[in-house]
Amino acid sequence: MDIPFSRWYLAIEKRRSRRHFDPNLPIAPEALAALEKVCNQFAPFPHARSRLVTESTESVFKGIIGSYGKVKDAQAFIAFIGNMDDPFVQEEVGYTGEGIILEATALGLNTCWVGGFFRPEIVASLIEVSNKERVLAVTPVGYAREFESWEEKLMTGFGRSHNRLPLSKLVRGLPWEKWPDWVNICLEAARLAPSAANRQPWSFDVQDDGIIVFVRTRGPVFNVSKRLDCGIAMLHLEVAAVDSGCKGEWEFLPSPQVAKFKIRS
Ligand SMILES: Cc1cc2nc3c(=O)[nH]c(=O)nc-3n(C[C@H](O)[C@H](O)[C@H](O)COP(=O)(O)O)c2cc1C
């Protein structure tokens, strides 16, 4: 499938995680059909896939403590699945899943990546998962309640979880005075990527012929791979780069590097 770059670029700023949904607002059938289509068609890597499920959402999500922090009243969820034989499965699932999340955002739906607080065994009972595959994350899908509940506000530290580190803390390489315009635009988009517990585990090395994404080593693990977060940032970076006229290809790299976006000359 061709990536709708401008549509997804606009969705980057609009997206934010929502955990409590409006139980009285069913997902519009056209939106559900469009989402199912993108889940089936946006599969740029053979070992990463997404499945939309419209049943049993309550039993899939766990609270952080008791029912505190639990996703509530979602109408559907999407499972992000990877084949663990692939050495880059985490990055590929992050990249693929974020495409689906941005399309959901563009369709007016709300989402929240959930990597820790869900029950993979229940997801696996609802969809086919081979013995080489794992459900690495899920997202609820639906229309969020108009106003955030107190619990949601507490969960996000009253909006602080949407804050991001400045680029000055994340970037090395070519000095910024020498950056072409597209570099700033795509690093800003990568900076806005969501990550588990908002840990933002990425850094970027700007070079003459492209940008390398690295994993920063500090910060907690939360049972979710930092490389999955970096895959999400890769999708943001590429969407913004192409939207501003700079095409390129990804080359996966060994740890602590993640991948290089090599510009096409
Ligand atoms: C891979 C991944 C896993 C996440 N897991 C959870 C989770 O288990 N529970 C949860 O409530 N939020 C989870 N989140 C959501 C993050 O907390 C959220 O994206 C981050 O705080 C940034 O906020 P924003 O998405 O509103 O920009 C996860 C996010 C990512 C990217």
The ligand as an SDF file (V2000), in Angstrom:
LIG
                    3D

 31 33  0  0  0  0  0  0  0  0999 V2000
    5.0830    0.7370   22.8500 C   0  0  0  0  0  0  0  0  0  0  0  0
    4.1810    1.4860   23.8010 C   0  0  0  0  0  0  0  0  0  0  0  0
    3.6180    0.8370   24.8840 C   0  0  0  0  0  0  0  0  0  0  0  0
    2.7430    1.5260   25.7550 C   0  0  0  0  0  0  0  0  0  0  0  0
    2.1630    0.8390   26.7780 N   0  0  0  0  0  0  0  0  0  0  0  0
    1.2260    1.4510   27.5580 C   0  0  0  0  0  0  0  0  0  0  0  0
    0.5430    0.7050   28.5620 C   0  0  0  0  0  0  0  0  0  0  0  0
    0.7930   -0.4980   28.7690 O   0  0  0  0  0  0  0  0  0  0  0  0
   -0.4320    1.3460   29.2610 N   0  0  0  0  0  0  0  0  0  0  0  0
   -0.7410    2.6730   29.0300 C   0  0  0  0  0  0  0  0  0  0  0  0
   -1.6460    3.1940   29.6870 O   0  0  0  0  0  0  0  0  0  0  0  0
   -0.0900    3.4080   28.0930 N   0  0  0  0  0  0  0  0  0  0  0  0
    0.8790    2.8300   27.3520 C   0  0  0  0  0  0  0  0  0  0  0  0
    1.5210    3.5410   26.3630 N   0  0  0  0  0  0  0  0  0  0  0  0
    1.1550    4.9450   26.0950 C   0  0  0  0  0  0  0  0  0  0  0  0
    2.2370    5.9140   26.5650 C   0  0  0  0  0  0  0  0  0  0  0  0
    2.1900    6.0590   27.9620 O   0  0  0  0  0  0  0  0  0  0  0  0
    2.0570    7.2610   25.8460 C   0  0  0  0  0  0  0  0  0  0  0  0
    2.2080    7.0630   24.4600 O   0  0  0  0  0  0  0  0  0  0  0  0
    3.0820    8.2890   26.2980 C   0  0  0  0  0  0  0  0  0  0  0  0
    2.8810    8.6190   27.6530 O   0  0  0  0  0  0  0  0  0  0  0  0
    3.0200    9.5740   25.4700 C   0  0  0  0  0  0  0  0  0  0  0  0
    1.7440   10.1510   25.5380 O   0  0  0  0  0  0  0  0  0  0  0  0
    0.9250   10.4560   24.2060 P   0  0  0  0  0  0  0  0  0  0  0  0
    0.7550    9.1430   23.4870 O   0  0  0  0  0  0  0  0  0  0  0  0
   -0.3750   11.0310   24.6670 O   0  0  0  0  0  0  0  0  0  0  0  0
    1.7400   11.4050   23.3710 O   0  0  0  0  0  0  0  0  0  0  0  0
    2.4400    2.9010   25.5250 C   0  0  0  0  0  0  0  0  0  0  0  0
    3.0450    3.5590   24.4370 C   0  0  0  0  0  0  0  0  0  0  0  0
    3.8890    2.8640   23.5850 C   0  0  0  0  0  0  0  0  0  0  0  0
    4.4650    3.5730   22.4040 C   0  0  0  0  0  0  0  0  0  0  0  0
  1  2  1  0
  2  3  1  0
  2 30  2  0
  3  4  2  0
  4  5  1  0
  4 28  1  0
  5  6  2  0
  6  7  1  0
  6 13  1  0
  7  8  2  0
  7  9  1  0
  9 10  1  0
 10 11  2  0
 10 12  1  0
 12 13  2  0
 13 14  1  0
 14 15  1  0
 14 28  1  0
 15 16  1  0
 16 17  1  0
 16 18  1  0
 18 19  1  0
 18 20  1  0
 20 21  1  0
 20 22  1  0
 22 23  1  0
 23 24  1  0
 24 25  2  0
 24 26  1  0
 24 27  1  0
 28 29  2  0
 29 30  1  0
 30 31  1  0
M  END
$$$$
